[in-house]
Amino acid sequence: MPFKSQAQRRKFAELLVKGEISKETYEEWNRDTGRKKLPERVKPKAKAKKKTTPRAKAKTRKPKSRTRS
């Protein structure tokens, strides 16, 4: 699987130095990436907005103000 960003490549290099991944794993990812120009970071996907139901909207209304007689 190729790297998606420079930050990910650095993280894998750090894990390689610590001995948490094998050199073969790092080389495989590096080979799959090739000489691509990678972005510094990949932005996370935006979360979908939560839809409100008509009932939920009705609950959020302000109560009517009472008039004194």
Number of C-alpha atoms within 10 A of each C-alpha: 10 15 19 16 17 15 15 16 19 12 11 21 15 13 15 16 12 10 10 10 14 13 14 10 13 17 11 12 15 16 13 12 17 10 8 11 10 15 11 12 11 12 8 6 6 6 6 6 6 6 7 8 8 8 8 10 9 9 9 8 8 7 7 6 6 6 5 4 3
